[in-house]
Amino acid sequence: MKAAGVFEQLANEGHSDSQFWIGMCLYWGRGVSEDEAKAFEWYNESANQGNSYGQWMVGWCYCGGRATSLDESKALEWYRKSAEQDNRYGQAELGDCYRFGVGLAEDTNSAIMWYRKSADQGHEDATNRLKALNM
């Protein structure tokens, strides 16, 4: 696929959004052969430049042991970095960490706060998570 080639070229030039997107292409096998390990490398490149989407995906990988070892404390760290930059996906995942005690003690009030921030930005999953908590 042409888009994956463009993403890879720009990613190699240090463009953090393209690093995130080539990671997505590689992880899900969109336009390129699926390669989760290489995807994780690109997510890290993006995240280390402060890209909130790259940070969210690094957290997601650590949280589920996807293409790397399972590490709840690293997942929490990366989700927090993403969430604090107002990334709605990072906020929803950080809410899950608080709700289910991933990397820290369960804290429903903090979960609700992060879900609300995410839902206020239109993240439907966060809205559904609030509904599940009767909020």
C-alpha positions, -999 to 999 in steps of 0.1 A, spaced: 0 0 0 13 34 -9 4 51 24 25 26 44 55 35 22 50 72 27 46 67 65 78 46 66 98 72 46 86 101 69 91 79 100 127 73 90 131 111 87 120 114 124 84 125 119 66 113 151 31 110 137 44 89 108 63 67 133 30 61 151 12 54 118 38 30 104 36 12 137 -1 9 133 3 -4 97 29 -30 109 10 -41 140 -22 -47 121 -7 -58 88 -22 -29 68 -3 -24 35 27 -42 49 35 -76 64 24 -78 100 54 -73 123 44 -66 159 80 -63 172 89 -37 145 56 -19 153 65 -16 189 99 -1 179 81 26 159 57 33 187 86 38 210 103 61 185 72 82 184 66 81 222 101 91 230 96 123 209 66 131 231 39 120 207 8 113 227 -5 86 203 28 68 203 28 70 242 -7 55 242 3 26 221 35 19 240 13 17 271 -12 -5 253 16 -29 243 30 -31 278 -4 -35 294 -13 -65 273 22 -79 268 19 -72 230 52 -74 212 70 -68 245 68 -82 281 38 -75 302 47 -46 325 18 -28 343 40 -1 358 54 8 323 19 7 309 7 31 336 37 54 330 30 57 292 -7 60 296 -2 88 320 21 107 297 -4 104 269 -34 113 291 -17 144 305 -13 156 269 -51 154 266 -51 123 244 -85 108 247 -73 72 242 -46 76 268 -71 91 292 -96 62 287 -68 36 293 -55 55 323 -91 54 336 -91 16 332 -58 14 351 -75 32 381 -107 13 377 -91 -22 376 -59 -15 397 -34 -19 368 -1 -7 382 -17 10 411 -44 7 437 -80 7 424 -95 42 426 -130 46 411 -131 84 415 -99 88 395 -111 64 369 -143 85 365 -123 117 362 -101 103 334 -131 87 317 -149 120 318 -120 138 302 -119 113 275 -157 112 270 -157 150 268 -135 146 237 -159 122 221 -144 89 230 -174 66 228 -157 38 248 -151 62 277 -187 72 276 -197 35 278 -173 29 307 -190 58 326 -224 43 319 -212 10 332 -203 28 364 -237 45 365 -222 79 359 
